[in-house]
Amino acid sequence: MRRRWIKNPNRCADEYLDGIENFIEFTRRHNPGATRIRCPCRRCNNTLWETIENVGFHLVRNEIIKTYSIWNLHGEQLDNPSSSNATRVDNVEPIVDPNEVMDIINDAFPFASTNINQEGEDDMPTPMDSVEFEQYEKLLKNVNKELYPECESFSVLTAIGELMHGKIKYHMSNLCFNYFLGVFKRMLPTDNCLPKDHKHAHKVLNGLELGYEKIQACKNNCMLFYKEYETLDTCPICNESRFKMTSQNRMTMIPQKVMRYLPMKPRL
C-alpha cells in the first residue's frame, strides 16, 4: 500500500492530515475496542501507548516515523513474516541529528567561524576569550570523535545527546542513569569514549550553555531570594524562613524551595 503522505514534510498539508485520518480509521478497524495504542510519532517511537485521539494529535505535532510505512504494530499483516524483526528495527530513528548538533554549536559560538571572510582576506580578529574558544574546540572534537573506533552511527556528542534525551523523557534519576551508563560502557569496545557517569556527561554539554540557574524562593511563592534580596534569611512579605529547620528548631542551609531558571537568550 502506497502511503506517500508519510514522507510529506508539511504537516499542515491536506495530504498529510488525510493520511492521519486514514491511519486512525485503520487502527480502529484492526484494533476494535482498543482505547490506547502505540503512538508512531517520532517522539514516542512506537514504544509509548496513548489514546487514539492523542495519537492523532502527536502525529500532527511531532510527525510520524518516516520509515513506518507498514503498520505491523497496529494490526497490518506483513507479506513476509520473516522480515518482521528487520521492520521493527528500521522504525527506530535517531533523536539527535549530527547536522543539527553542528548548528547548535555554531549558534552557541557565532564568532568561531568568522576567522576568514568571504573575500578570502586576512584573518579577522575573533571576539572570543580563551575559555570560550577552549569550550568550542572541545565540542567540535566531541561532535567529530567516534564513540569507539570505526563507529559510524554515533559520535561522542550525539551519543550523549541521545542518552540525555532518554533520561529526561523517562524521568530517570541520576543514580539510575549512572547504572545504565556503566552497563553500556561495559558492553561497548574497551576503547570507547562514553562518559562514566552523569556528571562527566553533563560536562561535555556544558559548552552549549543550555543549563539552568538555581534561585532560592520563598516557601509560599511570595518572592525570590535574588539580586537585592539574595542575602536575606526570611521572606520580607510573609516572614517565612528561607531555610529548612531541624527537629531541634535549628536553621539549616538547605533552602525550602528552589526555582530553576532557564535563560532564554542561549536558546534563541
N, C-alpha and C positions, 0 to 999 in steps of 0.2 A: 504493500500500500504506500502510495506516494504522499509524503507529508512535508511539502516544501515550506510550509509556514514555520516549521521548527527553526529553519535557517534564516528566517526574516529578522534582521536586526531591529526593525521598527516595531516595538511592542504596542504601538497605538494603531498600527495598520489594520484594516478590516480583515485582511487575510490571517493575521496573527490572532486577532480576537475571535474570529470564526473558528480557527483551529483549536483554541482553548475550549470553546463550547462543544466542539466535536469530541475532544478528549474527555470532557466531563460526562457527556452522554455515553461515550464508550465505557467509561468507568462504572457508571450507574448500571449499564446493561450487563456488564460482566461481573459485577460485584453487588448483586441485589441485596438490599437490606443493610449494606455497609454504611456506617456513619463516618468512619475515619479510614483514610487510605494513605499510602506512601506518597509523599509530595516530591515530584520530579523537578522542582525548581533548582537552580544552581546552588542555592544555599543549603537546602535540605538534602539534596543529592540522593533522593530515594532512600534515605536512612531514617528520616523522621516522619511520623504519622500526623496528619492534620484532618480536620473536617473537610468534606468535599468543597464546601463554599470557600474555606480558607485556601485550599489548593488553587482554586481559580484565581484568587487574589494574589497569591505568591507568584503564579506564572506570569502575571502582568508586571508585578513589581520587580521580581528577581530574574525573570527569564527562565525558560525551560532548558534542560540539559541538551546541548546541541546534538549529541550522539544518541539520544534516546528516541530513535525512530521506530523501534519495535517495542511495543508496550507490554513486554512479557511479565513485568511485575504488577500489571494491572489487569491480567486475565487473557492477554493475547497469546495464542499458541505459536511457537516457533516452528518454522519449516524444517529446521534441522536441530532436533533436541540436543545433539552432542555439542552444539555451539553455544549452549546457554551460559556456560561459565565465562566464555570469552566476551559475550554480550554484557554480562554484569560488570566485568572489569572495565570495559570500554565506557560504561556510564559514569565512572569516577573522573571528574575533571579537576584540574589544579585550581586552587583558590588564588594563589599568588602568581601573577604573570611577570616573568623576568623583565619584560619591557616596561611594565608599569612600575616596577621597583626602581628602574633607572630614572623614570620620570619623577618619582618621589624624591630621589637623591638629588637630582638636578634642581628641583623646586626648593629643597632644603638648603642647597648651596648654589644659588643662582649665579654667583660670580666665578665659580670654579672653572667654567668652560669659556670664559671671555678673555683668555690669555692671548689669543690670536684673532684679529678682526677679519672681516670678510674680504678685505682688500689684500690680505697677506702681508700687512705691515709688521713692524716690530711688536714684540710682546707688550701688552698693556699691563699696567700695574694692577694687581689683584687686591681688592679691599677685604681680604680675609686674613685674620690673625693666624698665628702658627697653630693654635689649639684647634680652630675650625678646620684648617687645612689638614691637620692630622686626622680629625674625625672623618673628613671627606675621603681621604686616602684609605682609611680602614674600611669604610663602607664599600668603596669601589673595589677593594681587594676581596671582600667577602661576597660581593654580588658576582664576581667573576671566578671565585675559587670553587672548585668542585667539592662536593660534600665528602667524597672519597675518590681516589684515583680512578679515572675512566667512568665516573658517574655522569650520565648525560641528562638525567631528569631533574636534578636539584643542585643549586649552588648552596653555599653555607647560608646566605641571607634568605633565599627563597624557602629553604627547609625550615629555618627558624620562624619565618613568617607563617608557614602552614601550621606548624605546631602551636604557635601562639594563638592563631585563629581558632584552633580546636579547643585550646584551654579556655578561651573566653566563651565560645559558643556552647560548650558543655559544662560550664561552671566548675572547672577543675580547681582544686586547691593547689597551692604551691607544692605541698608535700606529695600530692598525687601526681602532679606534673613532673616533679623530680624523679619519682619512681619510674614512670614510663620512659622518661628521657634516658635514664640509666639503662633500662631494658633495650631500647632502640640502639643505644650506643654499643651495647654488647653484641647485638645482632649484626651490626654493620662490620665491614672490614676493620681490622685493628688500627689502621692508619686514617680513620675517618676524622672529620673536623667538627663533629656535632658537639655543642657545649655540654658540660657535665651536669648542669643544673639550671634552674630558672634564673638565678642571679647572673650567671655568665651569659645566658641567652639574652637577658634584658640589656646587658652592657653592649652587646652587638648592635642593638636597635637604638641605643641612646642618641646617636648622632643624628637621627631623623627628627629629633625634637618633638616627638608625638607623645610625650609623657604627660603627667598631670602634677599639679601642685596641691599639697595638703594644707588646708586652712582650718584652724580650730574654730568651732562655732558654739554659741550658747545652746544649752540642752533644750531650751524652749523655742529655738529658732528666732530669737529676738535680734541677734546681730552676730557679726564675725569678729573674732579677735585678730584684726588685720590693720595694718598701717598704724594710725594713731591709737588704736585700741590693742595693739599687739602685746603690750606689757601688762595689761590688766589681768587680775586673777578672778574677778567676779563680773558678772554682766551688769552694766550700769542701768539697765532697764528693769530687770526682774530680781536682781541680786543673787541669782543662782551661781554657784561655784563653777568655775571654768573646768576644774579637775575633779576626778572621782575621789571619793573619801573611803578610807578603810573602815573596818568594823569598829575600830577604836576611835573613829571620828577624826582621823588624821588625813591631811590632804596628801594625795599622791601627785605625780607629774603626768598621770595618764588623763588625756582630755576626755570629757564626757561625750563630745560629738565632734566629728571631723568631716569637713566638706572637701570633696575632690574637685578641684578647678581645672578644667581642660582649656588651655589658652586657644583662642580661635585663630590667631594670626598664623601659627605654623601649619594649620590645617587648611588654610585658604589657598 
